Amino acid sequence: MSKWFYEILYRRFHAPWDIGPRQELVELVESGRIQPCRAIDLGSGTASNVVFLAQHGFDVTAIDFAHAAIELGWKRAREAGVSVVFIQDDLTHLQHVQGSYDLLVDYGTLDDIPPRRRDLYMQNVVPLAHPGSLFLLYCFEWELGWWERLLTRLFSAFGSVMVPGEVEQRFRQYFDIEKIAEYSDDAGWPRGSAVYLMTRL
C-alpha cells in the first residue's frame, strides 16, 4: 500500500492489525530462544512489537515510512515507560539507519511492498544483519488464483502476498531458513500466512 494510505489510517482509524505483540514473537522471547539484544523492527506500525521488546530488555530501533506511525509509536512507548529509537525511513531506500542488528523483525512489511520493488528491500535490509543475526519474518503467503495474478499485473503498485517458495528464493543466499508457523483459511482472507525464523550465514 502507498504511504498516504497509512498516514490516513494511523491518524483517523484503528488499524485491524493493532492486536498487541504478535504471538510468535512473544513465544520466542518468553521461551528464551530469542534473548535480549540489539533489535530493529522493519515497519513498526502501531509499535506493539517494539514496546514488548523494550519491556523485555531489548535495545530497540523502530522504522516506519509513515510519519503518523512514528508519532503513534513514540506516544505508546512513552505511555509504557520504555525507551525506543523511532526513525522515519523507507526500507527500499534507507538513508537514516546505520550499523547492524542482532534481531530483525518484519511483521507484514515485505509482503506489502510491490513485487517489482522487493529486490530493493533486500538490498537495503540484508546489510542490517551480521553473521548469526536472527530475522523473524511474518508474511501473507499462498498460491495465487488466476484472478489474483491478474490484479497483481493490473495494479502493480500494490503488494500483499508472498507466493510459496518466494521467501526461500529471496533469502537462502544469506540466511538459514526455518518456517516456524503456517496458517491457512481457504474460506476467508487472508487465505494463508507463514512465519519464518532465519539466521544470517
C-alpha distance (Angstrom), angle and dihedral (degrees) to the residues before:
residue distance angle dihedral
M1 . . .
S2 3.77 . .
K3 3.78 125.4 .
W4 3.81 94.0 -111.2
F5 3.82 90.3 57.5
Y6 3.80 90.9 59.5
E7 3.79 93.8 41.5
I8 3.81 89.7 57.8
L9 3.80 94.7 39.6
Y10 3.80 96.2 52.3
R11 3.80 93.2 44.1
R12 3.80 100.0 45.4
F13 3.81 110.3 19.1
H14 3.79 144.1 40.5
A15 3.80 109.6 -102.7
P16 3.83 110.1 -126.2
W17 3.81 90.1 -135.9
D18 3.81 92.0 56.7
I19 3.80 92.6 108.3
G20 3.79 102.2 127.9
P21 3.80 128.0 -96.7
R22 3.77 112.5 -17.9
Q23 3.78 119.5 -98.8
E24 3.80 97.7 -123.8
L25 3.80 93.1 49.9
V26 3.80 91.8 48.7
E27 3.80 92.1 49.6
L28 3.80 93.6 47.8
V29 3.80 92.5 50.3
E30 3.79 96.8 42.0
S31 3.81 91.7 47.2
G32 3.80 90.5 52.7
R33 3.77 94.6 -120.1
I34 3.80 88.3 119.4
Q35 3.80 111.3 42.3
P36 3.83 127.4 -161.4
C37 3.79 108.3 -77.1
R38 3.79 143.7 131.4
A39 3.81 104.7 -52.3
I40 3.79 138.1 -179.9
D41 3.80 128.0 -161.9
L42 3.80 111.3 -147.8
G43 3.79 103.6 -148.9
S44 3.79 100.7 4.2
G45 3.81 97.0 -170.9
T46 3.80 110.8 171.4
A47 3.83 90.8 4.4
S48 3.81 96.9 -124.5
N49 3.79 92.6 132.9
V50 3.80 96.1 45.2
V51 3.80 93.0 48.6
F52 3.81 89.6 50.1
L53 3.80 91.7 49.7
A54 3.80 93.0 47.3
Q55 3.81 90.0 50.0
H56 3.80 88.0 55.7
G57 3.79 96.7 52.7
F58 3.80 102.2 -90.8
D59 3.81 122.7 142.7
V60 3.79 96.9 -129.6
T61 3.79 135.5 -163.6
A62 3.81 118.5 -174.7
I63 3.81 124.5 -158.6
D64 3.78 127.9 -168.2
F65 3.80 132.1 155.2
A66 3.81 93.4 -143.1
H67 3.79 115.1 84.7
A68 3.81 89.5 -153.7
A69 3.81 89.7 59.0
I70 3.80 91.5 50.8
E71 3.81 90.6 50.8
L72 3.81 91.8 47.9
G73 3.79 92.1 47.1
W74 3.78 93.4 49.2
K75 3.81 90.4 50.4
R76 3.80 93.1 50.1
A77 3.80 93.1 46.6
R78 3.79 90.2 50.9
E79 3.82 91.4 48.8
A80 3.81 89.9 50.1
G81 3.80 91.6 48.6
V82 3.80 95.1 -123.3
S83 3.78 133.5 128.6
V84 3.81 118.0 -121.1
V85 3.81 129.2 162.0
F86 3.81 108.5 -131.9
I87 3.81 119.4 -161.6
Q88 3.79 127.8 -178.6
D89 3.79 106.2 -142.6
D90 3.79 143.5 133.9
L91 3.80 115.9 -109.5
T92 3.80 90.7 -149.7
H93 3.81 91.3 54.2
L94 3.81 110.6 22.2
Q95 3.79 115.4 -166.3
H96 3.80 106.0 157.3
V97 3.80 105.8 41.4
Q98 3.79 123.4 87.3
G99 3.78 137.4 173.7
S100 3.78 130.0 21.5
Y101 3.78 135.1 -72.2
D102 3.79 136.4 -142.7
L103 3.81 93.2 -139.3
L104 3.80 129.5 31.1
V105 3.81 119.2 -170.1
D106 3.80 125.2 -166.6
Y107 3.79 118.2 174.1
G108 3.78 107.7 178.4
T109 3.78 101.8 -27.5
L110 3.80 105.8 105.0
D111 3.80 93.0 48.0
D112 3.82 89.6 50.7
I113 3.80 91.3 58.9
P114 3.83 114.2 90.9
P115 3.82 110.3 -101.5
R116 3.80 91.8 -117.6
R117 3.85 89.5 60.0
R118 3.80 99.7 43.6
D119 3.80 92.2 93.0
L120 3.81 87.4 62.2
Y121 3.80 89.5 53.9
M122 3.80 89.6 52.9
Q123 3.80 92.6 48.8
N124 3.80 91.5 52.4
V125 3.80 101.5 37.0
V126 3.81 105.0 41.3
P127 3.85 92.3 65.4
L128 3.82 88.6 59.3
A129 3.81 88.7 70.6
H130 3.80 125.7 73.4
P131 3.82 126.1 -162.2
G132 3.79 107.2 -63.5
S133 3.81 95.5 21.0
L134 3.80 115.7 139.6
F135 3.79 122.1 -132.0
L136 3.81 118.6 -163.0
L137 3.81 109.3 -163.5
Y138 3.81 127.5 -177.5
C139 3.79 119.6 -175.1
F140 3.77 143.5 159.6
E141 3.79 104.6 -103.6
W142 3.78 131.6 178.8
E143 3.79 142.2 120.9
L144 3.78 107.0 -84.0
G145 3.79 120.0 -123.2
W146 3.79 119.9 -132.6
W147 3.80 92.4 -97.8
E148 3.81 91.4 50.6
R149 3.79 91.0 51.2
L150 3.81 88.9 50.0
L151 3.81 92.3 51.0
T152 3.79 90.4 48.4
R153 3.80 90.2 54.4
L154 3.80 94.0 44.8
F155 3.80 95.4 45.1
S156 3.79 102.2 34.7
A157 3.82 92.4 163.1
F158 3.80 90.4 73.5
G159 3.77 131.4 74.9
S160 3.80 130.0 180.0
V161 3.79 109.8 140.1
M162 3.79 138.2 58.0
V163 3.78 112.4 -153.6
P164 3.82 117.8 -131.0
G165 3.79 109.8 -81.4
E166 3.80 95.1 20.8
V167 3.81 94.7 104.6
E168 3.80 90.9 51.2
Q169 3.80 91.8 46.1
R170 3.79 93.0 51.4
F171 3.80 100.8 39.3
R172 3.81 109.1 29.8
Q173 3.80 93.0 88.0
Y174 3.80 89.7 60.6
F175 3.81 108.0 23.9
D176 3.77 143.3 41.7
I177 3.81 101.4 -123.1
E178 3.80 128.9 -144.8
K179 3.79 122.0 176.3
I180 3.81 103.4 -146.1
A181 3.81 100.3 176.2
E182 3.78 139.7 15.4
Y183 3.79 129.9 -174.8
S184 3.80 131.7 -172.4
D185 3.80 136.2 -175.7
D186 3.79 112.4 170.7
A187 3.79 91.2 -178.5
G188 3.80 96.9 52.4
W189 3.77 143.9 35.0
P190 2.91 131.3 -62.6
R191 3.78 88.9 36.0
G192 3.77 93.1 -158.5
S193 3.77 145.6 -5.5
A194 3.77 137.7 -174.2
V195 3.78 137.8 -159.5
Y196 3.79 122.2 -148.5
L197 3.79 130.0 -168.5
M198 3.79 108.1 -161.2
T199 3.80 131.6 -175.9
R200 3.80 120.9 -149.1
L201 3.79 112.3 -117.9
